[in-house]
Each structure stands twice: as structure tokens, then as C-alpha cells.
Amino acid sequence: MIRDLAELLVTKPRARGFGLAARLTIPLTLIVLSIIVAVVRKESSTIFYASSLVFTSGLLAYNSGLTRLLKGVQLILLFILLGLFINIVALAAGLTPLSLEKVLTGALRLSAIAFAAILLFQWVGIEEWVYLFSSAGAEGFARILALSMIQLPLTLRAFSEALLSVRLKYGGKYFTRILNPLLLHAMNTARSASETLLIYGPPAPVKTRMWRERDILLYAGLSAIALSLLV
Amino acid sequence: MRSEIAVQLEDLWARYSSGEWILKGLNLSVSEGESVLIVGATGSGKTTLARILNGTAGPIYGVEVKGSYKVNGVEALGLDPFILGLKIHVVSQNPYIHFLNFILEQDYRDYAKKVYGDRFEKQVVEKTLTQFNLRELRHRYFFNLSGGQARRAATGKALISDPEVLVFDEPFMWLDDKGVDEFLDMLHLLKRLGKTIIVFEHRFNRVIRFFDKVFVLRNGRIEEADLTALLRAAARKTLGTTLVQQPDKGELGEVVLKLENVSFGYKEPVLNNISLELRRGEGVAIIGLNGTGKTTLLKLITGYLKPWKGRVEVRGRFIYIPQLIHLFYTEGSLREEVVKLCKSRSGNEACVEEALKALWKEGLNPDKPPSKLSHGQMVKAAVLLASKTVKPDLILLDEPFSGLTYVDRFNLIKLLAETPSAKLLTTSSREFTSLLSNWRLLVLENGGLKPAEALEKPLNAVFSVELAKLLIGVED
């Protein structure tokens, strides 16, 4: 599952079919809107979250294929379902004031945010991030970001190894101790990756087209999702 | 052979943040087109030297360097690592860190563009992909490459700038036997291309004859080894060695692991109808090339993966020692590891005492942080910690020999022989499997397990250990 998730967080060539502005704006707007709606709006926004989820799923499936998408998001959905299950059990036991509708909306919201975040990873390449941050005068941050993004798949794999090793080592106890080896691993990897940056030079900023005609479809989709909030 | 000096180190000193000097007036001269092997014990400074050679010791690790380091007669200390990389390129232990783009071809093109500009970028990349037989990997994600493929890909990338000198820091780390052969072929190719080659490696048995010279890094200095004399001395010592013995079949206990017709795969089937039974006290080594499903099999046993069909039954407690051994350790010192492990099985003071005694006996200071241990010590300590505290019914070891020196391998086999738990280890190399006496050797290929024979004679492995001891100056 972790391996599939790692593959899902990689930039996809099909992303270049859209302009950079749309590739940035669409997922970011969906994430921000989801958070704002959760904080500000009191009534349920199921249609908004559901339409956002359908929209991002369609785009992710276009990028990676449906099978890969489903395999990749298993882990995320597992966590969300687990949360949902705990809430429903608590609800049945009368331990929470949350209604079933709120619990379901919460799960939908988390999924919508997670899918939009994955879309952002797939749509904006490392060299484009470097371009964006360098243009804003934040070259240092651009390099750190590039390093973190390139090592993410390997870090996820290390996480799976540590998870297994620590769980068996302590017979299921002291689970939080997993953070220590992971931290050490991240530090070592970061230093090694810094070597790579110096030897091969940082990823060159790539200026890509900001606008493309077909972006209009994406903006239309986003507008429709946003309008659902008025329903 | 040409006689110009490619790399010259004169009176080189190096230390980390005002600590003790690791390199102490080191001198080394490597001629153009020459190939040299540098061996040294763990902690002798091989990696520090590699970092100096690629120019990152100062900027990344804060190493203070004194003396002279010249490449083709030009002073290289303080040079920008990118500029230095056009003359001398170091392929580090971990080949996966060489990439800055997920897709291999794109990564090569990005680098080629920086070196040659837009005009020749494509041409150079195509040539490199063909030369190193990488065409079929060009569209792959770097993190999905096997260890051998990643090493080949990292070497290919290093050659894009056409450096005159290539340095490999422990190139056999994570390589299976096939990968080692491929790497040797690559060394021959590089030699034909007239490259100067420097290799830091402690698993040298199969490659030692390739090199023009062998140097030993010891006490902060480098000296050339008299290989003929050392080979003779190692042969003499080998004849006087006693081989490690595992308990014979009569002493085996109850069944702790049973696999019945287990099948599993990801996109394609990986394991087909695997059956295996393991008893307490028994040792099983599964030999297989990279990507044959060894780690997958271990993950099925641990319950991390569920089989497509068949049954996995494990009785009692078991421990998994991962290939990335540092992920096993969670505490600030070995002593804290012992206390935590004893607590996890409600062990008392006696449990702690027994484990600490065992660590001291093996020369491991319990107050040392695990991160300060060498790779070999980490593997050894993990086995000791498990066997003396948790006393598991089964210990699973994923590629424990990878990255170990010959001496560390020998010591680990001895330690495992004394461990009463059932042991299941995977290895991608047949090297040293001959020393696993009374172990069941199985080979994993085409999704199935079948009995295997150790291809080398036990004395050959012992010879490697003795030669390593003499080379790097380890006492018995």
C-alpha cells in the first residue's frame, strides 16, 4: 500500500497538458475551500465535498489510471474509514454528540482534501516548484522543497520498514518510538541528498506555460463545485 | 599505461568539527588509467576520504581538511563540487540518492543540460543509456529500480560529464551476485574507456584481481599492500581455522513457522505455492537475486502482507531485523534498548543484566548510542538484543550480510549459531553461505523455493576472512 501511495505522489507527464496556473489554482482552491467551509459553514456541505472528490478522482484517474489510483489511495482511505468506524461506534455507544451526517461529511471532507493534495503532487513538478519559489526570491526554500519531494517515495518505504520492525520488536507496544529511527533516517538522507544537490546542481527552474485553452474546462469544473455551496 | 598523475593527495589531514583527526597526513598517487582498490576497517575514514574527493566534506559535513588534493595537477580543495564532478565523480554507497528527477531519462537530461547546454544534451543521454544498457530503464521511476539497476543508473549519470576519474564507495552494497558480475563488466568497460578508477570496498574477494594496486587505509594513512605476501599468509592461517557448527537436527524443537502453498503477487504473481516448515533451533537461509520476492516472503510471514492463497502460521513471538538496520533502533543507547525490550515482555532486572553482559562480551559498550555503531555492530547488536531480552521463537533477518565486512559476516554467523531461536535469513549473494553449516539453504527463483547448495567451499570464505583481517589489521 505504501509503495502504491509513493507512486501516486510523483509528477505525471499528462499534467503538462494544462497550464501551470490552473494546475496550482485548482487543487489549492479545493483544499482551502474545504477547510474554510468546515470552519465557517455550519450546515452540512456534502454535495460540495462529494463533487470535489468526484472531480479530483476523475483527474487523478486520467493521470495514473483507475487501478493505480485505487491502489494508491487504499492507505489514505483506510485511515479515513478507521476514523469513520470509531466515530460510528462512539455514536452507537452514545459517547459523542456528533450526528451520523457530520461523521460522514467529515470523512468526505478528509478524502476531498487528500485527493486534492495528491493532485497537487502529480500536477506540479519539482522544477516548477523551484521556478515558482525562485521567482519569489526564495531559492533556499525551493532547494529544500526539491530535496524533500524527491526523497518522499524512499522515505515512505523507510516508514513501512520501521513500522514493521518496531511493531514486532516491542510486541505491539511503544508504537510512538517509531519516530526516532525515522527522524535519524530523514537526517541522514537529507545530508546525502544535499551532496547530490551540490554535485549535480539543483534542479533547474523550468518556466512552463501558465495558460492553456483547455484550462477553461478545469476552471468550469471548479466553479461548478464552488457553486454547489450555494445549494 | 599513461604515467600522468590523475589524483594526488599529499599530507592530507581531516577531522569532523574539531574532533580527533581521522586522516593523518595521508599520501596517495593514482596514475591516469590506473585502477586501485582501497580497503580499510569500519571507521578507518574511507567515506570521509570519498567525501573529500567529491568536494562535499567541508560544505555538507563541516570537515576540516588540511593538505593538498590535486586532480590532473590542479588543486581541488575548495573547488565547487559541481565543477569538481566534471573531473572526478564519486558514486556513493547509496545509489538512490543520485537522482533529482523521478524519471531516469529526465534526470539524465536535466544534468546533461547543465553540463553541455541544450544542444548536445539529448545526444549525450542517448549515448550513456546505450553504453550502460539502460535503455529499458529510461522511463522507470528511480525509486523502483533494484539495487543493481540503481547502481548502474547512478554510474551512468556520473559518466554524463565524462569525468576522467571515477570513484566508487562500497559499490557492492545491496548488489546480488548477478549485480556484482554486472558491476565487474562495467569496470572492464570503464577501463577500456581509459578511465581512472578508485574503489572503496570491503567485499573484495571477487574483484581483487581486477585492480592494478591495492591500498590499505589504516590509522589515518594509506599504504600499498603486498598482496602476494598477504595471500600466502592468509592461506596459512586458513588451514588452522575451525569452522562454525550449528546444532544438528537432533536438537531441534517444536515447529514455529509453517507456510502451506502460499501464493502472492503485486501486479504479477511473485510467489507460487511456497511451503516451508521451520523448527526452533533451526536456521534457514533463502538465497535469491534482487527482486525475486525474498523481502515479500518475509513480509508475508510477519503478517504485513496477506497471501493471495495458502496459509501462514507463526507460533510464538518473532523479531524482524530489517536491511536498513538503523530503523531497528529506537532508543538513545543500547542500555535503553535493553531496558525497553525487557519491559516489553515484562522482564525483570535479571533480563537486563543478562543482555548487558552479552553486549559487553561481544565488545559492545551498552552506553553507546546505536547510531554511533558501525553497520556490522548494529546487526550484531540487534541479534543480541533480540535473543537475550525477548528470546523470540523466530528471528527474521532481511539481507543481514549486505554491507558487512568479511570479518563481521563471520562473526555474525558465529553469533547466529549460538542463538537458540529459529532463524530465517535472506541473502542475495551465495558468498559465505558455505559457512552456514547445518543451515538449510533454499533458493528462491521463479516464485518457488527449492533446496540449494553452497557453491563455494567453506575454506574459501574463511580465506576471505583471514585475508581481510591481514589487510585491515584486525586481531583474532
Contacts between the chains, C-beta under 8 A, distances in Angstrom:
chain1	res1	chain2	res2	distance
A	3	B	266	7.8
A	6	B	143	6.8
A	7	B	141	6.9
A	7	B	144	7.6
A	10	B	102	4.7
A	10	B	141	6.2
A	11	B	102	6.5
A	126	B	100	7.4
A	126	B	101	6.9
A	127	B	101	7.7
A	127	B	110	7.5
A	146	B	100	7.0
A	150	B	99	6.8
A	150	B	100	5.8
A	150	B	101	7.5
A	150	B	102	7.2
A	151	B	97	7.9
A	153	B	102	7.6
A	153	B	141	7.2
A	153	B	143	4.3
A	154	B	96	5.9
A	154	B	143	5.4
A	157	B	143	7.4
A	158	B	324	6.3
A	158	B	327	6.3
A	160	B	304	7.8
A	161	B	322	4.7
A	161	B	323	7.6
A	161	B	324	5.6
A	161	B	327	5.1
A	162	B	322	7.8
A	162	B	327	4.3
A	164	B	299	7.1
A	164	B	302	5.8
A	164	B	304	5.2
A	164	B	320	5.7
A	164	B	322	7.3
A	165	B	320	5.3
A	165	B	321	7.3
A	165	B	322	4.9
A	165	B	327	5.5
A	165	B	328	5.2
A	166	B	327	7.9
A	166	B	328	8.0
A	166	B	330	6.0
A	168	B	302	6.3
A	168	B	318	6.3
A	168	B	319	5.7
A	168	B	320	4.7
A	169	B	319	6.1
A	169	B	320	7.6
A	169	B	328	6.8
A	169	B	330	7.6
A	169	B	341	7.1
A	169	B	344	7.7
A	169	B	386	7.7
A	169	B	390	7.7
A	170	B	340	7.0
A	170	B	341	7.2
A	170	B	344	4.3
A	171	B	317	6.2
A	171	B	344	5.4
A	171	B	345	6.8
A	171	B	390	7.6
A	173	B	344	5.1
A	174	B	330	7.3
A	174	B	340	6.5
A	174	B	344	6.9
A	177	B	330	3.8
A	177	B	331	7.4
A	177	B	340	7.6
A	178	B	330	7.1
A	180	B	329	7.5
A	180	B	330	4.8
A	180	B	331	7.2
A	181	B	326	6.0
A	181	B	327	4.5
A	181	B	328	7.2
A	181	B	329	5.9
A	181	B	330	5.9
A	182	B	327	7.6
A	184	B	326	6.1
A	184	B	371	5.9
A	185	B	324	7.3
A	185	B	326	6.5
A	185	B	327	6.4
A	188	B	326	7.6
A	189	B	97	7.1
A	191	B	60	5.9
A	191	B	61	7.2
A	192	B	92	6.9
A	192	B	94	6.1
A	192	B	97	4.3
A	193	B	97	5.4
A	194	B	56	7.8
A	194	B	60	5.2
A	195	B	51	7.7
A	195	B	54	7.1
A	195	B	56	4.5
A	195	B	60	5.6
A	195	B	81	7.6
A	195	B	92	7.1
A	195	B	97	7.2
A	196	B	97	5.4
A	196	B	98	5.9
A	196	B	99	7.5
A	196	B	100	6.4
A	197	B	100	7.4
A	198	B	55	7.3
A	198	B	56	5.6
A	198	B	59	6.2
A	198	B	60	6.9
A	198	B	80	7.8
A	198	B	81	4.1
A	198	B	82	6.7
A	199	B	54	6.1
A	199	B	55	7.7
A	199	B	56	7.0
A	199	B	81	4.9
A	199	B	82	6.4
A	199	B	85	4.8
A	199	B	89	7.7
A	199	B	90	7.8
A	200	B	82	7.2
A	200	B	85	7.2
A	200	B	98	7.4
A	200	B	100	6.0
A	200	B	111	5.3
A	200	B	114	7.4
A	200	B	157	7.6
A	201	B	82	5.1
A	201	B	111	7.5
A	201	B	114	4.9
A	202	B	100	7.6
A	203	B	100	5.2
A	203	B	101	7.1
A	203	B	110	6.5
A	204	B	110	6.4
A	204	B	113	6.9
A	204	B	114	6.6
